[in-house]
């Protein structure tokens, strides 16, 4: 038996332990996620299931948090979110959501393989994403707080970013050019929103599901959700698709009722320039060499 088949078998046995019997035939594993091994398999009725096995202990605590987020989100969005039927420290399982990922990561070439038009994205995709984000960002803060989510105010967002900058500089280092840019951005009120919103927090193509018309059908992986800077949900969009496409998304977002501010586009660009902070914080958490290398590269630190 190959290593891959052994891994699939191990995860299917975990599902059986929790009362979920799935077929071995056509079961597939996806290793692209940093936090979970994922197996897709069918039950006897032909329903497809998603099985997620944590890669590290630090993921387990965050999965408990994600469970709270998903419970709150049910029926709040036009897009589906996972309905966890099994949630233990060793396994999460839920029926597969409709649609396919907007893109998947090819582990060999370390790049996206797209399931949609992306140069540029179709009008249907941009409009449905804008509507979904506008509704997500309008979810009541009090309900989020009562659900046990992390809730930040605008001052707290900037204070947290400043603290992360200092920690990254102290523990990993950062180029002088980047550090100066971060400080100029941090100290200029005109960039920053005067409100916070319920955000997904890690909105990149593998977490966005679409149908054959390229409309959004579901959103995955809510570990980073919180009440925080709404620009964060545009960050990876700009990183992958560029400033012009981000401006187009923001335009539709505003039409759908999303709250914008004068320097929103510029703020997203500065957030992108500071993305090394996110990678660095992740590397400090996981303590894995490959994550550390990614962080140092993004921070402009010579290795």
N, C-alpha and C positions, 0 to 999 in steps of 0.2 A: 504493500500500500504506500502510495506517495505521501510526502509530508502534507500536501494540500488536502488530500483525501482524509488523512488522519485528523487534520484540523476541523474539517467539515464534520466528520463523525463525532468528534469530541463535543462540538457545539450542538449537534442534533441530539446527542445523548443528554445534554443539559436540558434541552427542551422537553424531552421525554420525562425526565426527572420531575418536571413541573406540570406534567399532564398533557403536553402538546406533542402528538405523534406526527412526524413529517416524513415524506418520502425521501429516500436516498437518491433516487433517480433524478437527474437534472438539477440537483442542489448545486449552488455556486457560492464561491467565497469572494469577497471584495476586501482587499488589503489596503486600499488607498487612504482610509481615514487614519488620522494620527491617534485618535482616542479609542476606537473600537475596531475589532474584527467583525465583519458583517457577513452573514450567510443568508441566502435567499433559497427558500424551499417551499414545496406545496404540501398541503394536507390531503387526506383521502378524498375530500370533496372538490379538489382542484383549486382551492383558495391559496394564494401565495402569501407567505409570511416573511417578515424580516426579523432576523435574530442578531442581536448586538452583544458581543462579549467584550468587557472592558480590557484594555491592554495594560492598565496600571491602576494601582490603588487610588491615586488622586482623582481618577475619573469617576469613581463610585460616588463620592460625595457630591460631585457636580451633577451626576445623573439623578440623585434625589431631588436636587433643585430643579432640574429640567422637568421632572414629573409634576412638580407643582405648577410650573409654567403651562404645561400642556393641559392640565386640568382646567386652568383658568381660560385658556384659549378656545376650548371646544365651543363651536357655534358663533364665534366672534368674527370670523373671517370668511370671505368667499372661497379661499383656498383651504384644503384639508390639512390637518396636522395629525401626527401619529396618535393612535389610540392604544396605549400600552396595556396589554392583557397580562403580561408577566413582567414584573419589575423586582428583581432581587440583586444583591451585590455581584452575582456571577452571571446574570443574564437579563436582557430586556428583549421582549418579543411583542410584535404587533402585526396586524394584517397590512399587507403592502398597500400603499396609497395609489390612487389612479395617476397615470401619466409616467413620463420618463424624465430623468434629470436633463436640464438644459445642456449640460455637458458632464462628462466624467473625466477623471484624471488617468492618463496613461502613465503607469508607474515607471516604464522603461525610459520614455523621453521626458518625463516630468512636465507634461503639458496637458492642456485640455483637448479632448475629442468631443466635438460639438454634435448635439442632436437637434440643432435649430439654426436658422439663419443668424449670423452674428456680425456680419460686415456689410451693412448694419443690421441690428435686430429688427424683426418684423414689427410693424405698427401694433399688431394684436398683442405681441409680447410686452412691449413697452407700456401700452395703455393698461393691461391687466396687472402688471407689476406696480404701476403707479397707484392704481385703485387699491390694491392689496396693502401697499405701504401706508397710504393715507388712512385706511381703516385701522390698521395695526397701531399706527402712531396716535390714534385718537382714543385708544382704550383708556378707561378711567384709572388714574394713578392710585386712587384709594383702594380700588378692587385689587390692583397689583400688590399694594402694600399688605392688604389683608391676606392675600394668598402666600405671603412670605417671600416675595421677590425683592431684589435689591432696588432701592429707590433713591435716585440722586436728584438734587436741584442743580440749576446752572452753575452756581458757585462751587458746589461739590464736584461737578464734572471737571472744572478747571483745576481745582485744588488736587484732585486725584491724579490728573495728568501731570501736574508739576511734581508731585511726589514720585510718580513712576519715572519721570525724567531723571530726577536726582538718584533714584535707586539704580537705574540702568547705567548712568555715568559712573557711579561708585563701584558697581559690581561687574560690569562688562566693558565700560568705556564707550566713547562716541567721538566721532570726528569733530574737530573744532567748527567746521563749516555747518554741519548739521545742528550742533548745539546752539550756535548763534541763531540759526533759522528758527529752531524750536522756541527760543526765548522771545524773539520778536513776535512770533505768532501768539504765544501765551499771554504776552503783556498787552496786546492790542484788542481792546473791547469790541472793535467793529467787526472782527471775524466771528465772534462767538454768539450763539443763539441765546435769547433771553428766556427760553423754555426748554423743558426736557420732554421726552416721549417714550412710550413703550416700544423698544427696538428688538429686532431679531439678534443683531450683534455679530453675525457671521454669515452674511448673505452672499455666497458665491455660487456659481452655476450648479455644482453637484447637490446643493441644498434646495434648488428651485425645480419643481416638477412642472412639466408642460404637457398639453395634449397635442393632437395632430394639427391643430390650428395655431399652435404656439401660444395658447392662453395658459395662464398659471393655474395648475390644478392642486398643488400642495407645496408646503414648505417643511423642510426637515431640519433636525439638529438645532434645538433651542437652548443649548447649554449656556450660551452667552447672552440670553435675553435679560433685559433689565429696563428700568426707567432711567434713561441717560440721553446722551447727545444724539438727536435724530440723524445727524450727518453720517453717523457710523454706518447706517444702512445703505449709504451711497458710496462708501469708500472703496469696496472691492469692485463695484461696478465701474468706477472711474479707473481703477488700476488695470482692469482687464479690457474695457471697451473705450476708454479715453474721455477727455473733457467734453467734446462735442456731444457724444451720446449721453453723458451724464446731464448736460444742460437740457437735452431733449426729455429725459426722464423727469427732471425737476419740473419742467413746464407742464407735463401731464399730471404730475403729482399735485401741483398747485391747483389745476383745474378740477381735480378730484377732492379738493378741500384740504390738502396737505398744507401745513403752515411753513412758510418760507421766510427768509430774512435777506436783507440787501447783499451781504457778502457770503451767502451760503455756498456758492460754487467755489469761491476762493478758499473758504474754510475747509471744504472737502479736499482740495488740493494740498493744503497744509497738513491735514490729517493724514493724507497719503505719504507725505514727506516724513511724517513721524511714525510710520507703520513699523519701523524697526523696534519701537518701544513695545508694541504688541508681541512681536516675535521674541524679543528679549525676555519679557515677563513669562511667556510660555516656556522658553528654554530654562529659565530659573526654576520654574515649577517642575518640569519633567526631568531636568538634569541629564538629558540625553545628548550625546556628542553631536549627532546630526542636527538637532535643533539649535544647539549652541553655535555651530558653524553658520547656520542660516542667519542667526541673530547678528553675529559679528560682521558678516557680509553686509547686512542691511544697515548696520550702524557705522559702516565705513571704518571699521577697526582692522588694521593689518594683523594677519595671523602668521 
